[in-house]
Amino acid sequence: MLATSTGGVGTHVSSLAERLLMLGVEVTVVCPAETELRFGFRAAGSAFVPVEIATAPRPREDVTAVRALRAVFTGVDVVHAHGLRAAALAGLALGRRRRGRKPYVATWHNAILAGGARQRVLAMLERLAARRADVTLGASSDLVERARQLGSPDARLAPVAAPAMPPPLRDRHEVRAELGAADRPLVLAVGRLAPQKDYDTLLDAVADWGRRQPQPLVVVAGSGPEHDRLQRVIDGRALAVRLLGHRDDVPDLLAAADLYVLTSTWEARALVVQEAMRAGVPVVATAVGGVPELVGRAATLVPPGDAEAVAREVVRLLDDERGREELARHGLEQAATWPDEDDVARQVAGVYQELAAR
């Protein structure tokens, strides 16, 4: 089960459901109808039950969702909730851990980044989810440690693998020319235009490298609520940055890029970083969440919010072709050590078998 999703969580559940079916597990996906339409769980062979679970607490709707979940849970052997909202509602529907209760797994994909009253509400849900799940799977080690601190009886690392990416369809030079980078360095970022991605730090870094010639072009693929504000900043400061909006040709963009940059304030195992390193693109990323354990020494890490460090490392690598090649090679070697989607599904199926045997 999962709440409304347009990105990573839905992609992971789709991959997991498809592979669990091949492993002989009967899968029913419970989520909002809109999320099913986006990811097509039924088309891949899963059963589907629509239950509206929003990404933010909504007391009246949540009561309705808990009642619906109780009815769904009567016919299953194991419940697996993805994300804090789904995990908390599953915990409410199932009740406290006790003999005879349905086994319950919760995967934590994200840290709480909100502040104020919303942060306090989410922290309560986080504690409830940690204490009621039989097993908590964290997408990064900091999430595992957080679950343990909040009282999880069994918290384990369960890396989320990026789906295999198709090969690029267009020539690298063709893509660079289309973007306006035929004769200048091309720096790529991919992700939702949202506060967590901290694109302001990236824009400050672009301003910091100033008059470097040839002037690098930064392109950002993704849409989101920050688009208009970021565009005003770009226009007001005359920055060499293009917001491309949603793109379906990320493999082409990666093949065309000289460097990939991630400036997020937190990530678990950023799927786009996995894709960049698998594509042989050198990476500069913030040392947050699960990023350091993901990349090891195969990427250049900088402190979050440090535009000067981002600018310094980007310029250093753009001026060092051999250094970029070496970093890309280390990235490919590191990527070969990561679990793939099949490995992840086998790990999860093993947890189900363990809980069912109890």
C-alpha positions in Angstrom: 0.0 0.0 0.0 1.1 3.6 -0.7 -0.2 7.1 -0.6 -0.5 9.5 -3.6 2.7 9.2 -5.6 4.1 10.6 -8.8 7.8 9.6 -8.5 10.2 7.4 -6.6 7.8 5.5 -4.2 5.4 4.6 -6.9 8.2 3.5 -9.2 9.6 1.3 -6.5 6.3 -0.3 -5.7 5.7 -1.0 -9.4 9.0 -2.7 -9.7 8.6 -4.6 -6.5 5.0 -5.8 -7.3 6.0 -7.0 -10.8 8.9 -9.1 -9.4 7.1 -10.4 -6.4 4.5 -11.8 -8.8 7.3 -13.6 -10.7 8.5 -15.0 -7.3 5.0 -16.6 -6.7 3.7 -13.9 -4.3 0.1 -12.9 -4.8 0.0 -9.1 -4.8 -2.8 -6.6 -4.1 -1.8 -3.0 -4.4 -3.8 -0.5 -2.2 -3.5 3.2 -3.2 -5.4 6.1 -4.6 -7.0 5.6 -8.0 -4.9 8.3 -9.5 -1.7 6.6 -8.4 -2.8 3.3 -10.0 -3.5 5.1 -13.3 0.0 6.6 -13.3 1.8 3.3 -12.5 -0.5 0.7 -14.0 -0.3 -2.0 -11.2 -3.3 -3.9 -12.6 -1.8 -4.0 -16.1 1.3 -5.6 -14.6 -0.8 -8.4 -13.0 -1.5 -7.1 -9.4 -4.9 -7.0 -7.9 -5.9 -3.4 -7.0 -8.1 -1.8 -4.3 -8.6 1.9 -4.4 -8.2 3.7 -1.1 -7.6 7.4 -1.0 -4.4 8.1 1.1 -3.2 11.7 0.7 0.4 12.8 1.3 -0.7 15.1 4.1 -2.8 14.2 7.2 -6.6 14.7 6.5 -8.5 13.5 9.6 -11.9 12.9 8.1 -10.5 11.1 5.0 -8.0 9.2 7.1 -10.8 7.7 9.2 -12.5 6.5 6.0 -9.2 5.1 4.8 -8.5 3.2 8.0 -12.0 1.5 7.8 -11.4 0.5 4.2 -7.9 -0.9 5.1 -9.3 -3.1 7.8 -11.6 -4.7 5.3 -8.8 -5.2 2.8 -6.4 -6.7 5.4 -8.8 -9.5 6.4 -7.8 -11.4 3.2 -4.0 -11.0 3.2 -1.1 -12.8 4.8 1.3 -9.8 5.1 0.8 -6.0 4.9 3.6 -3.9 3.4 3.2 -0.1 3.6 5.4 2.3 1.7 6.0 5.8 3.0 5.2 7.5 6.3 1.5 8.2 5.5 0.7 4.7 4.4 2.7 3.2 7.3 0.9 5.3 9.9 -2.6 4.4 8.5 -1.6 0.7 8.3 -0.6 0.9 11.9 -3.9 2.4 12.9 -5.9 -0.1 11.0 -4.0 -3.1 12.4 -3.6 -1.9 15.9 -0.8 -2.7 18.3 1.6 -5.6 17.8 0.1 -8.7 19.5 -0.4 -12.4 18.9 -2.7 -13.1 15.9 -2.3 -9.7 14.3 -1.4 -9.6 10.6 2.3 -9.3 10.0 3.2 -5.8 9.0 6.2 -4.4 7.1 6.8 -0.7 6.6 9.4 0.8 4.2 10.6 4.3 5.0 11.6 6.2 1.9 12.0 9.8 3.2 13.0 11.8 6.2 10.7 14.4 7.7 11.8 17.8 6.4 8.8 19.9 7.4 8.9 22.4 10.3 6.5 23.8 12.8 3.1 22.2 13.6 3.3 20.0 10.6 6.6 18.6 11.7 5.1 17.7 15.1 2.2 15.9 13.6 4.4 14.0 11.2 6.8 13.1 14.1 3.8 11.5 15.9 2.9 9.5 12.9 6.5 8.5 12.5 6.7 7.1 16.0 3.4 5.3 15.6 4.6 3.7 12.4 8.0 2.7 13.9 6.4 1.0 17.0 3.6 -0.9 15.2 5.5 -2.4 12.3 6.9 -5.8 12.8 9.8 -4.9 10.5 10.8 -1.5 9.3 12.9 -1.3 6.1 14.8 1.9 5.6 16.0 3.0 2.2 19.1 4.5 3.8 21.0 3.9 7.0 19.9 7.1 8.6 16.3 6.1 8.2 17.0 2.7 9.8 18.7 4.4 12.8 15.8 6.9 13.1 13.3 4.0 13.2 15.3 2.3 15.9 15.4 5.5 18.0 11.6 5.7 17.8 11.1 2.2 19.1 11.1 -0.1 16.0 11.5 -3.7 17.2 13.3 -4.7 14.0 14.8 -2.1 11.6 16.8 -3.1 8.6 18.5 -1.5 5.6 16.7 -2.2 2.3 18.2 -0.2 -0.6 15.9 0.9 -3.3 17.3 0.2 -6.8 16.8 2.5 -9.7 15.1 0.8 -12.6 17.3 -0.2 -15.5 17.5 2.8 -17.9 17.1 2.4 -21.6 20.0 3.4 -23.9 19.9 6.9 -25.4 18.1 7.3 -28.6 19.8 10.4 -30.0 23.4 11.4 -30.7 25.2 13.2 -27.9 26.1 16.1 -30.2 22.6 16.5 -31.5 21.2 16.8 -28.0 23.9 19.3 -26.9 23.2 21.4 -30.0 19.4 21.4 -29.3 20.1 22.6 -25.7 22.5 25.3 -26.8 25.6 23.6 -25.5 27.4 22.7 -28.7 30.6 24.5 -27.8 30.3 24.9 -24.0 30.2 22.5 -21.0 26.9 21.0 -20.1 25.9 20.5 -16.5 22.7 18.4 -15.8 20.4 18.2 -12.8 17.2 16.1 -12.8 14.4 16.2 -10.2 11.2 17.8 -9.0 11.3 21.5 -8.6 10.6 21.5 -4.8 12.4 22.9 -1.7 14.1 19.6 -0.8 16.1 19.7 -4.0 17.5 23.2 -3.0 18.0 24.5 -6.5 18.7 27.9 -5.0 22.1 26.6 -4.0 22.7 25.5 -7.5 21.7 28.9 -8.9 24.1 30.6 -6.4 26.8 28.3 -7.6 26.2 29.3 -11.2 26.5 32.9 -10.1 29.7 32.1 -8.2 31.5 30.7 -11.2 30.6 33.9 -12.9 32.8 34.8 -15.9 34.4 31.4 -16.5 34.8 30.9 -20.2 33.4 29.1 -21.9 30.4 29.7 -19.7 28.8 26.3 -18.7 25.2 25.8 -19.4 23.1 24.2 -16.6 19.9 22.4 -17.6 17.4 21.2 -15.0 14.9 18.5 -16.1 11.8 18.3 -13.9 8.6 20.1 -13.0 7.1 21.2 -9.7 5.8 24.0 -7.5 9.1 26.0 -7.5 9.2 26.5 -11.3 7.9 30.0 -11.6 9.9 31.4 -8.6 13.1 29.7 -9.9 12.6 31.1 -13.4 12.2 34.6 -11.9 15.6 34.2 -10.1 17.2 32.9 -13.3 15.9 35.8 -15.3 16.6 38.4 -12.7 20.3 37.3 -12.3 20.8 36.5 -16.0 22.1 33.0 -15.2 23.1 30.4 -17.8 20.4 28.0 -16.6 17.5 26.4 -18.5 14.5 24.8 -16.8 13.5 22.1 -19.2 10.3 20.9 -17.5 9.3 17.3 -17.4 11.4 15.2 -19.8 11.0 11.6 -21.1 14.5 11.6 -22.6 16.7 11.5 -19.5 19.0 8.8 -21.0 19.7 11.3 -23.9 20.4 14.1 -21.4 22.8 12.0 -19.4 24.6 10.9 -22.5 25.0 14.6 -23.5 26.1 15.9 -20.1 29.7 16.6 -18.9 28.7 16.5 -15.3 25.7 15.7 -13.0 24.9 17.9 -10.0 22.7 17.1 -7.0 22.2 19.9 -4.4 19.4 18.3 -2.3 19.0 18.9 1.5 18.3 15.2 1.9 18.0 12.1 -0.2 17.9 8.3 0.6 19.4 6.6 -2.4 18.8 9.2 -5.1 17.6 7.3 -8.2 18.9 10.0 -10.5 22.4 9.7 -9.0 22.3 6.0 -9.6 21.2 6.6 -13.2 24.0 9.1 -13.7 26.7 6.9 -12.3 25.5 3.9 -14.3 25.6 6.1 -17.4 29.2 7.0 -16.7 28.6 10.7 -15.9 30.7 12.1 -13.1 28.7 13.4 -10.1 28.9 16.3 -7.7 26.4 15.8 -4.8 25.6 17.0 -1.4 26.7 14.7 1.5 23.2 14.1 2.9 21.1 11.2 4.0 22.1 8.0 2.2 24.1 9.6 -0.6 27.5 9.1 0.9 26.9 5.3 1.5 25.5 5.1 -2.0 28.4 6.7 -3.9 31.3 5.8 -1.7 34.4 7.5 -3.1 33.0 7.4 -6.6 31.5 11.0 -6.6 32.6 14.4 -5.3 30.7 15.2 -2.2 30.0 18.8 -0.8 28.2 20.1 2.2 24.5 20.9 1.8 23.7 24.6 1.2 27.3 25.4 0.3 27.1 27.1 -3.1 30.8 28.0 -3.0 31.8 24.4 -2.6 29.5 23.3 -5.5 30.9 26.0 -7.8 34.5 25.1 -6.8 34.1 21.4 -7.5 32.1 21.8 -10.7 34.7 24.2 -12.2 37.6 22.0 -11.0 36.1 19.0 -12.8 35.1 20.9 -15.9 38.8 22.0 -16.1 40.1 18.5 -15.6 39.0 16.1 -18.4 41.2 13.3 -17.0 39.7 13.8 -13.5 36.2 13.5 -15.0 37.1 10.3 -16.8 38.5 8.8 -13.6 35.5 9.8 -11.6 33.2 8.3 -14.2 35.1 5.1 -14.2 34.9 4.8 -10.4 31.2 5.5 -10.7 30.7 2.6 -13.0 32.7 0.3 -10.6 30.6 1.5 -7.6 27.3 1.0 -9.5 28.3 -2.6 -10.1 28.2 -3.2 -6.4 24.6 -2.0 -5.9 21.7 -4.4 -5.6 19.4 -4.5 -8.6 15.6 -4.6 -8.7 15.6 -8.4 -8.6 17.9 -8.4 -5.6 15.6 -6.0 -3.8 12.5 -8.1 -4.6 14.2 -11.3 -3.3 15.1 -9.5 -0.1 11.5 -8.3 0.5 10.1 -11.7 -0.4 12.4 -13.2 2.2 11.0 -10.8 4.9 7.5 -11.8 4.0 8.4 -15.5 4.3 10.0 -14.9 7.7 7.0 -13.1 9.0 4.5 -15.5 7.7 6.5 -18.4 9.3 6.3 -16.7 12.7 
